[in-house]
């Protein structure tokens, strides 16, 4: 499920994504129980956020969405309750680990 929360009246994307996204690149959930591949998040963030916008993930887990936002040059804000996953996300971002893991 995806939500687009934006201030004002943002224009619709010129090429919106379909309702079903092929998920060939499985993470194996090595870092988090509900881990998503960065490759799946990249087109979502690129399509539905402005280049100068900020990506908010209120349940950021291992930080895959934040890594994708960083790869696209977006600002990002992640919120994570579990200290273990918070530390993992910080490490991924600091180490510039920008792959699918």
PDB file as gemmi writes it, atoms N, CA and C in Angstrom:
CRYST1    1.000    1.000    1.000  90.00  90.00  90.00 P 1                      
ATOM      1  N   UNK A   1       0.843  -1.159   0.000  1.00  0.00           N  
ATOM      2  CA  UNK A   1       0.000   0.000   0.000  1.00  0.00           C  
ATOM      3  C   UNK A   1       0.896   1.233   0.000  1.00  0.00           C  
ATOM      4  N   UNK A   2       0.533   2.224  -0.737  1.00  0.00           N  
ATOM      5  CA  UNK A   2       1.301   3.455  -0.753  1.00  0.00           C  
ATOM      6  C   UNK A   2       0.358   4.634  -0.547  1.00  0.00           C  
ATOM      7  N   UNK A   3       0.900   5.645   0.091  1.00  0.00           N  
ATOM      8  CA  UNK A   3       0.160   6.875   0.318  1.00  0.00           C  
ATOM      9  C   UNK A   3       1.008   8.034  -0.161  1.00  0.00           C  
ATOM     10  N   UNK A   4       0.377   8.991  -0.756  1.00  0.00           N  
ATOM     11  CA  UNK A   4       1.062  10.216  -1.144  1.00  0.00           C  
ATOM     12  C   UNK A   4       0.444  11.342  -0.333  1.00  0.00           C  
ATOM     13  N   UNK A   5       1.231  11.889   0.565  1.00  0.00           N  
ATOM     14  CA  UNK A   5       0.786  13.007   1.373  1.00  0.00           C  
ATOM     15  C   UNK A   5       1.588  14.218   0.922  1.00  0.00           C  
ATOM     16  N   UNK A   6       0.903  15.227   0.459  1.00  0.00           N  
ATOM     17  CA  UNK A   6       1.602  16.390  -0.074  1.00  0.00           C  
ATOM     18  C   UNK A   6       0.854  17.655   0.301  1.00  0.00           C  
ATOM     19  N   UNK A   7       1.601  18.689   0.491  1.00  0.00           N  
ATOM     20  CA  UNK A   7       1.022  19.986   0.781  1.00  0.00           C  
ATOM     21  C   UNK A   7       0.599  20.635  -0.531  1.00  0.00           C  
ATOM     22  N   UNK A   8      -0.544  21.285  -0.518  1.00  0.00           N  
ATOM     23  CA  UNK A   8      -1.012  21.960  -1.726  1.00  0.00           C  
ATOM     24  C   UNK A   8      -1.709  21.006  -2.664  1.00  0.00           C  
ATOM     25  N   UNK A   9      -1.548  21.240  -3.944  1.00  0.00           N  
ATOM     26  CA  UNK A   9      -2.216  20.457  -4.971  1.00  0.00           C  
ATOM     27  C   UNK A   9      -1.173  19.943  -5.962  1.00  0.00           C  
ATOM     28  N   UNK A  10      -0.470  18.860  -5.625  1.00  0.00           N  
ATOM     29  CA  UNK A  10       0.590  18.380  -6.517  1.00  0.00           C  
ATOM     30  C   UNK A  10       0.020  17.846  -7.828  1.00  0.00           C  
ATOM     31  N   UNK A  11       0.766  18.004  -8.888  1.00  0.00           N  
ATOM     32  CA  UNK A  11       0.321  17.484 -10.179  1.00  0.00           C  
ATOM     33  C   UNK A  11       0.521  15.971 -10.206  1.00  0.00           C  
ATOM     34  N   UNK A  12      -0.302  15.331 -11.010  1.00  0.00           N  
ATOM     35  CA  UNK A  12      -0.179  13.882 -11.157  1.00  0.00           C  
ATOM     36  C   UNK A  12       1.049  13.570 -12.010  1.00  0.00           C  
ATOM     37  N   UNK A  13       1.680  12.414 -11.754  1.00  0.00           N  
ATOM     38  CA  UNK A  13       2.852  12.050 -12.553  1.00  0.00           C  
ATOM     39  C   UNK A  13       2.475  11.855 -14.021  1.00  0.00           C  
ATOM     40  N   UNK A  14       3.398  12.182 -14.914  1.00  0.00           N  
ATOM     41  CA  UNK A  14       3.153  12.009 -16.341  1.00  0.00           C  
ATOM     42  C   UNK A  14       2.997  10.539 -16.696  1.00  0.00           C  
ATOM     43  N   UNK A  15       3.742   9.683 -16.025  1.00  0.00           N  
ATOM     44  CA  UNK A  15       3.647   8.244 -16.254  1.00  0.00           C  
ATOM     45  C   UNK A  15       3.447   7.533 -14.916  1.00  0.00           C  
ATOM     46  N   UNK A  16       2.195   7.494 -14.425  1.00  0.00           N  
ATOM     47  CA  UNK A  16       1.953   6.825 -13.136  1.00  0.00           C  
ATOM     48  C   UNK A  16       2.289   5.338 -13.221  1.00  0.00           C  
ATOM     49  N   UNK A  17       2.643   4.776 -12.091  1.00  0.00           N  
ATOM     50  CA  UNK A  17       2.955   3.351 -12.028  1.00  0.00           C  
ATOM     51  C   UNK A  17       1.672   2.538 -11.988  1.00  0.00           C  
ATOM     52  N   UNK A  18       1.779   1.310 -12.415  1.00  0.00           N  
ATOM     53  CA  UNK A  18       0.621   0.422 -12.375  1.00  0.00           C  
ATOM     54  C   UNK A  18       0.266   0.016 -10.959  1.00  0.00           C  
ATOM     55  N   UNK A  19      -0.835  -0.690 -10.833  1.00  0.00           N  
ATOM     56  CA  UNK A  19      -1.310  -1.128  -9.526  1.00  0.00           C  
ATOM     57  C   UNK A  19      -0.512  -2.300  -8.971  1.00  0.00           C  
ATOM     58  N   UNK A  20       0.160  -3.040  -9.838  1.00  0.00           N  
ATOM     59  CA  UNK A  20       0.930  -4.203  -9.425  1.00  0.00           C  
ATOM     60  C   UNK A  20       2.380  -3.984  -9.837  1.00  0.00           C  
ATOM     61  N   UNK A  21       3.286  -4.147  -8.892  1.00  0.00           N  
ATOM     62  CA  UNK A  21       4.713  -3.982  -9.167  1.00  0.00           C  
ATOM     63  C   UNK A  21       5.369  -5.350  -9.107  1.00  0.00           C  
ATOM     64  N   UNK A  22       6.062  -5.716 -10.170  1.00  0.00           N  
ATOM     65  CA  UNK A  22       6.776  -6.987 -10.203  1.00  0.00           C  
ATOM     66  C   UNK A  22       7.873  -6.961  -9.145  1.00  0.00           C  
ATOM     67  N   UNK A  23       7.981  -8.026  -8.401  1.00  0.00           N  
ATOM     68  CA  UNK A  23       8.911  -8.086  -7.281  1.00  0.00           C  
ATOM     69  C   UNK A  23       9.864  -9.254  -7.494  1.00  0.00           C  
ATOM     70  N   UNK A  24      10.709  -9.136  -8.517  1.00  0.00           N  
ATOM     71  CA  UNK A  24      11.632 -10.213  -8.838  1.00  0.00           C  
ATOM     72  C   UNK A  24      12.852 -10.230  -7.931  1.00  0.00           C  
ATOM     73  N   UNK A  25      13.194  -9.074  -7.387  1.00  0.00           N  
ATOM     74  CA  UNK A  25      14.403  -8.937  -6.582  1.00  0.00           C  
ATOM     75  C   UNK A  25      14.055  -9.122  -5.105  1.00  0.00           C  
ATOM     76  N   UNK A  26      14.072 -10.352  -4.640  1.00  0.00           N  
ATOM     77  CA  UNK A  26      13.712 -10.648  -3.252  1.00  0.00           C  
ATOM     78  C   UNK A  26      14.896 -10.416  -2.322  1.00  0.00           C  
ATOM     79  N   UNK A  27      14.644  -9.782  -1.194  1.00  0.00           N  
ATOM     80  CA  UNK A  27      15.712  -9.510  -0.231  1.00  0.00           C  
ATOM     81  C   UNK A  27      16.022 -10.723   0.626  1.00  0.00           C  
ATOM     82  N   UNK A  28      15.065 -11.638   0.739  1.00  0.00           N  
ATOM     83  CA  UNK A  28      15.241 -12.748   1.661  1.00  0.00           C  
ATOM     84  C   UNK A  28      15.054 -12.307   3.102  1.00  0.00           C  
ATOM     85  N   UNK A  29      14.628 -11.051   3.287  1.00  0.00           N  
ATOM     86  CA  UNK A  29      14.412 -10.488   4.617  1.00  0.00           C  
ATOM     87  C   UNK A  29      15.611 -10.718   5.529  1.00  0.00           C  
ATOM     88  N   UNK A  30      16.782 -10.392   5.030  1.00  0.00           N  
ATOM     89  CA  UNK A  30      18.013 -10.583   5.805  1.00  0.00           C  
ATOM     90  C   UNK A  30      18.161  -9.553   6.917  1.00  0.00           C  
ATOM     91  N   UNK A  31      17.627  -8.347   6.685  1.00  0.00           N  
ATOM     92  CA  UNK A  31      17.836  -7.276   7.657  1.00  0.00           C  
ATOM     93  C   UNK A  31      16.618  -7.003   8.537  1.00  0.00           C  
ATOM     94  N   UNK A  32      15.416  -7.304   8.031  1.00  0.00           N  
ATOM     95  CA  UNK A  32      14.187  -6.966   8.748  1.00  0.00           C  
ATOM     96  C   UNK A  32      13.092  -7.934   8.292  1.00  0.00           C  
ATOM     97  N   UNK A  33      12.149  -8.297   9.171  1.00  0.00           N  
ATOM     98  CA  UNK A  33      11.101  -9.257   8.795  1.00  0.00           C  
ATOM     99  C   UNK A  33      10.216  -8.812   7.627  1.00  0.00           C  
ATOM    100  N   UNK A  34      10.045  -7.516   7.418  1.00  0.00           N  
ATOM    101  CA  UNK A  34       9.218  -7.034   6.305  1.00  0.00           C  
ATOM    102  C   UNK A  34      10.042  -6.169   5.343  1.00  0.00           C  
ATOM    103  N   UNK A  35      11.278  -6.530   5.157  1.00  0.00           N  
ATOM    104  CA  UNK A  35      12.202  -5.778   4.309  1.00  0.00           C  
ATOM    105  C   UNK A  35      11.725  -5.757   2.852  1.00  0.00           C  
ATOM    106  N   UNK A  36      11.835  -4.575   2.237  1.00  0.00           N  
ATOM    107  CA  UNK A  36      11.503  -4.415   0.829  1.00  0.00           C  
ATOM    108  C   UNK A  36      12.784  -4.153   0.050  1.00  0.00           C  
ATOM    109  N   UNK A  37      12.854  -4.643  -1.190  1.00  0.00           N  
ATOM    110  CA  UNK A  37      14.026  -4.364  -2.005  1.00  0.00           C  
ATOM    111  C   UNK A  37      14.084  -2.877  -2.372  1.00  0.00           C  
ATOM    112  N   UNK A  38      15.251  -2.300  -2.315  1.00  0.00           N  
ATOM    113  CA  UNK A  38      15.436  -0.909  -2.710  1.00  0.00           C  
ATOM    114  C   UNK A  38      14.996  -0.726  -4.157  1.00  0.00           C  
ATOM    115  N   UNK A  39      15.244  -1.723  -4.998  1.00  0.00           N  
ATOM    116  CA  UNK A  39      14.886  -1.628  -6.416  1.00  0.00           C  
ATOM    117  C   UNK A  39      13.383  -1.465  -6.628  1.00  0.00           C  
ATOM    118  N   UNK A  40      12.571  -1.963  -5.712  1.00  0.00           N  
ATOM    119  CA  UNK A  40      11.117  -1.801  -5.803  1.00  0.00           C  
ATOM    120  C   UNK A  40      10.701  -0.405  -5.321  1.00  0.00           C  
ATOM    121  N   UNK A  41      11.422   0.127  -4.356  1.00  0.00           N  
ATOM    122  CA  UNK A  41      11.077   1.431  -3.786  1.00  0.00           C  
ATOM    123  C   UNK A  41      11.535   2.600  -4.667  1.00  0.00           C  
ATOM    124  N   UNK A  42      12.611   2.419  -5.409  1.00  0.00           N  
ATOM    125  CA  UNK A  42      13.145   3.501  -6.248  1.00  0.00           C  
ATOM    126  C   UNK A  42      12.104   4.103  -7.202  1.00  0.00           C  
ATOM    127  N   UNK A  43      11.391   3.289  -8.011  1.00  0.00           N  
ATOM    128  CA  UNK A  43      10.415   3.904  -8.919  1.00  0.00           C  
ATOM    129  C   UNK A  43       9.247   4.561  -8.195  1.00  0.00           C  
ATOM    130  N   UNK A  44       8.868   4.032  -7.041  1.00  0.00           N  
ATOM    131  CA  UNK A  44       7.779   4.650  -6.279  1.00  0.00           C  
ATOM    132  C   UNK A  44       8.180   6.048  -5.809  1.00  0.00           C  
ATOM    133  N   UNK A  45       9.362   6.147  -5.247  1.00  0.00           N  
ATOM    134  CA  UNK A  45       9.833   7.433  -4.732  1.00  0.00           C  
ATOM    135  C   UNK A  45      10.090   8.405  -5.881  1.00  0.00           C  
ATOM    136  N   UNK A  46      10.677   7.910  -6.957  1.00  0.00           N  
ATOM    137  CA  UNK A  46      10.966   8.781  -8.097  1.00  0.00           C  
ATOM    138  C   UNK A  46       9.679   9.315  -8.723  1.00  0.00           C  
ATOM    139  N   UNK A  47       8.655   8.477  -8.815  1.00  0.00           N  
ATOM    140  CA  UNK A  47       7.408   8.866  -9.459  1.00  0.00           C  
ATOM    141  C   UNK A  47       6.537   9.754  -8.580  1.00  0.00           C  
ATOM    142  N   UNK A  48       6.478   9.459  -7.296  1.00  0.00           N  
ATOM    143  CA  UNK A  48       5.500  10.114  -6.434  1.00  0.00           C  
ATOM    144  C   UNK A  48       6.075  11.123  -5.453  1.00  0.00           C  
ATOM    145  N   UNK A  49       7.331  11.504  -5.616  1.00  0.00           N  
ATOM    146  CA  UNK A  49       7.869  12.574  -4.776  1.00  0.00           C  
ATOM    147  C   UNK A  49       8.608  13.572  -5.653  1.00  0.00           C  
ATOM    148  N   UNK A  50       8.547  14.817  -5.237  1.00  0.00           N  
ATOM    149  CA  UNK A  50       9.237  15.869  -5.979  1.00  0.00           C  
ATOM    150  C   UNK A  50      10.737  15.760  -5.749  1.00  0.00           C  
ATOM    151  N   UNK A  51      11.500  16.163  -6.743  1.00  0.00           N  
ATOM    152  CA  UNK A  51      12.964  16.093  -6.633  1.00  0.00           C  
ATOM    153  C   UNK A  51      13.470  16.877  -5.421  1.00  0.00           C  
ATOM    154  N   UNK A  52      12.813  17.953  -5.058  1.00  0.00           N  
ATOM    155  CA  UNK A  52      13.221  18.749  -3.900  1.00  0.00           C  
ATOM    156  C   UNK A  52      12.411  18.379  -2.659  1.00  0.00           C  
ATOM    157  N   UNK A  53      11.616  17.323  -2.745  1.00  0.00           N  
ATOM    158  CA  UNK A  53      10.729  16.950  -1.650  1.00  0.00           C  
ATOM    159  C   UNK A  53      11.415  16.126  -0.581  1.00  0.00           C  
ATOM    160  N   UNK A  54      10.643  15.778   0.427  1.00  0.00           N  
ATOM    161  CA  UNK A  54      11.108  14.964   1.538  1.00  0.00           C  
ATOM    162  C   UNK A  54      10.274  13.689   1.596  1.00  0.00           C  
ATOM    163  N   UNK A  55      10.942  12.570   1.741  1.00  0.00           N  
ATOM    164  CA  UNK A  55      10.279  11.273   1.883  1.00  0.00           C  
ATOM    165  C   UNK A  55      10.187  10.958   3.370  1.00  0.00           C  
ATOM    166  N   UNK A  56       8.976  10.678   3.841  1.00  0.00           N  
ATOM    167  CA  UNK A  56       8.744  10.321   5.240  1.00  0.00           C  
ATOM    168  C   UNK A  56       8.357   8.857   5.307  1.00  0.00           C  
ATOM    169  N   UNK A  57       9.068   8.096   6.105  1.00  0.00           N  
ATOM    170  CA  UNK A  57       8.703   6.707   6.375  1.00  0.00           C  
ATOM    171  C   UNK A  57       8.531   6.568   7.879  1.00  0.00           C  
ATOM    172  N   UNK A  58       7.283   6.554   8.373  1.00  0.00           N  
ATOM    173  CA  UNK A  58       7.046   6.509   9.813  1.00  0.00           C  
ATOM    174  C   UNK A  58       7.302   5.138  10.444  1.00  0.00           C  
ATOM    175  N   UNK A  59       7.564   4.132   9.631  1.00  0.00           N  
ATOM    176  CA  UNK A  59       7.891   2.785  10.114  1.00  0.00           C  
ATOM    177  C   UNK A  59       9.082   2.301   9.301  1.00  0.00           C  
ATOM    178  N   UNK A  60      10.222   2.929   9.480  1.00  0.00           N  
ATOM    179  CA  UNK A  60      11.327   2.761   8.525  1.00  0.00           C  
ATOM    180  C   UNK A  60      12.088   1.448   8.631  1.00  0.00           C  
ATOM    181  N   UNK A  61      11.925   0.692   9.701  1.00  0.00           N  
ATOM    182  CA  UNK A  61      12.582  -0.608   9.781  1.00  0.00           C  
ATOM    183  C   UNK A  61      14.069  -0.510   9.505  1.00  0.00           C  
ATOM    184  N   UNK A  62      14.553  -1.291   8.541  1.00  0.00           N  
ATOM    185  CA  UNK A  62      15.980  -1.300   8.230  1.00  0.00           C  
ATOM    186  C   UNK A  62      16.399  -0.145   7.328  1.00  0.00           C  
ATOM    187  N   UNK A  63      15.460   0.692   6.925  1.00  0.00           N  
ATOM    188  CA  UNK A  63      15.794   1.907   6.188  1.00  0.00           C  
ATOM    189  C   UNK A  63      15.834   1.795   4.681  1.00  0.00           C  
ATOM    190  N   UNK A  64      15.238   0.772   4.093  1.00  0.00           N  
ATOM    191  CA  UNK A  64      15.284   0.614   2.638  1.00  0.00           C  
ATOM    192  C   UNK A  64      14.698   1.816   1.900  1.00  0.00           C  
ATOM    193  N   UNK A  65      13.585   2.341   2.389  1.00  0.00           N  
ATOM    194  CA  UNK A  65      12.981   3.504   1.730  1.00  0.00           C  
ATOM    195  C   UNK A  65      13.871   4.735   1.860  1.00  0.00           C  
ATOM    196  N   UNK A  66      14.580   4.844   2.970  1.00  0.00           N  
ATOM    197  CA  UNK A  66      15.483   5.974   3.173  1.00  0.00           C  
ATOM    198  C   UNK A  66      16.698   5.860   2.260  1.00  0.00           C  
ATOM    199  N   UNK A  67      17.184   4.646   2.082  1.00  0.00           N  
ATOM    200  CA  UNK A  67      18.299   4.409   1.167  1.00  0.00           C  
ATOM    201  C   UNK A  67      17.883   4.777  -0.255  1.00  0.00           C  
ATOM    202  N   UNK A  68      16.681   4.364  -0.646  1.00  0.00           N  
ATOM    203  CA  UNK A  68      16.184   4.694  -1.986  1.00  0.00           C  
ATOM    204  C   UNK A  68      16.049   6.205  -2.156  1.00  0.00           C  
ATOM    205  N   UNK A  69      15.508   6.874  -1.137  1.00  0.00           N  
ATOM    206  CA  UNK A  69      15.372   8.336  -1.206  1.00  0.00           C  
ATOM    207  C   UNK A  69      16.741   8.983  -1.351  1.00  0.00           C  
ATOM    208  N   UNK A  70      17.702   8.501  -0.592  1.00  0.00           N  
ATOM    209  CA  UNK A  70      19.057   9.055  -0.657  1.00  0.00           C  
ATOM    210  C   UNK A  70      19.656   8.844  -2.043  1.00  0.00           C  
ATOM    211  N   UNK A  71      19.454   7.666  -2.620  1.00  0.00           N  
ATOM    212  CA  UNK A  71      19.974   7.373  -3.958  1.00  0.00           C  
ATOM    213  C   UNK A  71      19.405   8.340  -4.993  1.00  0.00           C  
ATOM    214  N   UNK A  72      18.172   8.780  -4.774  1.00  0.00           N  
ATOM    215  CA  UNK A  72      17.515   9.688  -5.715  1.00  0.00           C  
ATOM    216  C   UNK A  72      17.744  11.160  -5.373  1.00  0.00           C  
ATOM    217  N   UNK A  73      18.536  11.416  -4.349  1.00  0.00           N  
ATOM    218  CA  UNK A  73      18.834  12.794  -3.976  1.00  0.00           C  
ATOM    219  C   UNK A  73      17.708  13.485  -3.232  1.00  0.00           C  
ATOM    220  N   UNK A  74      16.762  12.717  -2.692  1.00  0.00           N  
ATOM    221  CA  UNK A  74      15.655  13.294  -1.920  1.00  0.00           C  
ATOM    222  C   UNK A  74      16.095  13.477  -0.470  1.00  0.00           C  
ATOM    223  N   UNK A  75      15.472  14.423   0.194  1.00  0.00           N  
ATOM    224  CA  UNK A  75      15.599  14.495   1.651  1.00  0.00           C  
ATOM    225  C   UNK A  75      14.739  13.374   2.218  1.00  0.00           C  
ATOM    226  N   UNK A  76      15.054  12.915   3.410  1.00  0.00           N  
ATOM    227  CA  UNK A  76      14.290  11.809   3.974  1.00  0.00           C  
ATOM    228  C   UNK A  76      14.215  11.952   5.480  1.00  0.00           C  
ATOM    229  N   UNK A  77      13.150  11.380   6.038  1.00  0.00           N  
ATOM    230  CA  UNK A  77      12.934  11.364   7.473  1.00  0.00           C  
ATOM    231  C   UNK A  77      12.345  10.006   7.811  1.00  0.00           C  
ATOM    232  N   UNK A  78      13.053   9.254   8.631  1.00  0.00           N  
ATOM    233  CA  UNK A  78      12.574   7.944   9.037  1.00  0.00           C  
ATOM    234  C   UNK A  78      12.291   7.917  10.521  1.00  0.00           C  
ATOM    235  N   UNK A  79      11.274   7.159  10.898  1.00  0.00           N  
ATOM    236  CA  UNK A  79      10.907   6.973  12.299  1.00  0.00           C  
ATOM    237  C   UNK A  79      10.878   5.474  12.554  1.00  0.00           C  
ATOM    238  N   UNK A  80      11.575   5.032  13.595  1.00  0.00           N  
ATOM    239  CA  UNK A  80      11.604   3.614  13.933  1.00  0.00           C  
ATOM    240  C   UNK A  80      11.644   3.454  15.440  1.00  0.00           C  
ATOM    241  N   UNK A  81      10.729   2.669  15.982  1.00  0.00           N  
ATOM    242  CA  UNK A  81      10.615   2.450  17.418  1.00  0.00           C  
ATOM    243  C   UNK A  81      11.686   1.496  17.950  1.00  0.00           C  
ATOM    244  N   UNK A  82      12.025   0.469  17.185  1.00  0.00           N  
ATOM    245  CA  UNK A  82      12.973  -0.549  17.631  1.00  0.00           C  
ATOM    246  C   UNK A  82      14.407  -0.041  17.476  1.00  0.00           C  
ATOM    247  N   UNK A  83      15.128   0.044  18.579  1.00  0.00           N  
ATOM    248  CA  UNK A  83      16.494   0.591  18.576  1.00  0.00           C  
ATOM    249  C   UNK A  83      17.431  -0.208  17.675  1.00  0.00           C  
ATOM    250  N   UNK A  84      17.228  -1.512  17.588  1.00  0.00           N  
ATOM    251  CA  UNK A  84      18.069  -2.362  16.741  1.00  0.00           C  
ATOM    252  C   UNK A  84      17.943  -1.958  15.268  1.00  0.00           C  
ATOM    253  N   UNK A  85      16.717  -1.776  14.797  1.00  0.00           N  
ATOM    254  CA  UNK A  85      16.509  -1.414  13.391  1.00  0.00           C  
ATOM    255  C   UNK A  85      16.862   0.041  13.130  1.00  0.00           C  
ATOM    256  N   UNK A  86      16.623   0.886  14.110  1.00  0.00           N  
ATOM    257  CA  UNK A  86      17.045   2.290  13.989  1.00  0.00           C  
ATOM    258  C   UNK A  86      18.555   2.357  13.747  1.00  0.00           C  
ATOM    259  N   UNK A  87      19.324   1.627  14.562  1.00  0.00           N  
ATOM    260  CA  UNK A  87      20.786   1.622  14.423  1.00  0.00           C  
ATOM    261  C   UNK A  87      21.202   1.047  13.072  1.00  0.00           C  
ATOM    262  N   UNK A  88      20.507   0.026  12.620  1.00  0.00           N  
ATOM    263  CA  UNK A  88      20.800  -0.572  11.326  1.00  0.00           C  
ATOM    264  C   UNK A  88      20.569   0.434  10.196  1.00  0.00           C  
ATOM    265  N   UNK A  89      19.454   1.140  10.241  1.00  0.00           N  
ATOM    266  CA  UNK A  89      19.152   2.136   9.206  1.00  0.00           C  
ATOM    267  C   UNK A  89      20.194   3.252   9.209  1.00  0.00           C  
ATOM    268  N   UNK A  90      20.568   3.711  10.390  1.00  0.00           N  
ATOM    269  CA  UNK A  90      21.597   4.755  10.491  1.00  0.00           C  
ATOM    270  C   UNK A  90      22.906   4.269   9.880  1.00  0.00           C  
ATOM    271  N   UNK A  91      23.255   3.028  10.183  1.00  0.00           N  
ATOM    272  CA  UNK A  91      24.497   2.453   9.646  1.00  0.00           C  
ATOM    273  C   UNK A  91      24.443   2.343   8.123  1.00  0.00           C  
ATOM    274  N   UNK A  92      23.313   1.894   7.595  1.00  0.00           N  
ATOM    275  CA  UNK A  92      23.171   1.768   6.144  1.00  0.00           C  
ATOM    276  C   UNK A  92      23.336   3.117   5.464  1.00  0.00           C  
ATOM    277  N   UNK A  93      22.735   4.136   6.026  1.00  0.00           N  
ATOM    278  CA  UNK A  93      22.819   5.473   5.434  1.00  0.00           C  
ATOM    279  C   UNK A  93      24.213   6.071   5.583  1.00  0.00           C  
ATOM    280  N   UNK A  94      24.831   5.883   6.740  1.00  0.00           N  
ATOM    281  CA  UNK A  94      26.170   6.445   6.987  1.00  0.00           C  
ATOM    282  C   UNK A  94      27.233   5.741   6.150  1.00  0.00           C  
ATOM    283  N   UNK A  95      27.081   4.451   5.957  1.00  0.00           N  
ATOM    284  CA  UNK A  95      28.064   3.693   5.199  1.00  0.00           C  
ATOM    285  C   UNK A  95      27.808   3.758   3.696  1.00  0.00           C  
ATOM    286  N   UNK A  96      26.799   4.518   3.343  1.00  0.00           N  
ATOM    287  CA  UNK A  96      26.413   4.638   1.931  1.00  0.00           C  
ATOM    288  C   UNK A  96      26.144   3.270   1.305  1.00  0.00           C  
ATOM    289  N   UNK A  97      25.590   2.376   2.118  1.00  0.00           N  
ATOM    290  CA  UNK A  97      25.202   1.067   1.606  1.00  0.00           C  
ATOM    291  C   UNK A  97      23.927   1.273   0.813  1.00  0.00           C  
ATOM    292  N   UNK A  98      24.073   1.473  -0.480  1.00  0.00           N  
ATOM    293  CA  UNK A  98      22.936   1.853  -1.290  1.00  0.00           C  
ATOM    294  C   UNK A  98      22.426   0.704  -2.165  1.00  0.00           C  
ATOM    295  N   UNK A  99      22.724  -0.494  -1.779  1.00  0.00           N  
ATOM    296  CA  UNK A  99      22.229  -1.633  -2.542  1.00  0.00           C  
ATOM    297  C   UNK A  99      20.915  -2.136  -1.992  1.00  0.00           C  
ATOM    298  N   UNK A 100      20.544  -3.328  -2.366  1.00  0.00           N  
ATOM    299  CA  UNK A 100      19.262  -3.908  -1.962  1.00  0.00           C  
ATOM    300  C   UNK A 100      19.274  -4.490  -0.570  1.00  0.00           C  
ATOM    301  N   UNK A 101      20.396  -4.498   0.090  1.00  0.00           N  
ATOM    302  CA  UNK A 101      20.462  -5.119   1.410  1.00  0.00           C  
ATOM    303  C   UNK A 101      20.333  -4.095   2.505  1.00  0.00           C  
TER     304      UNK A 101                                                      
END                                                                             
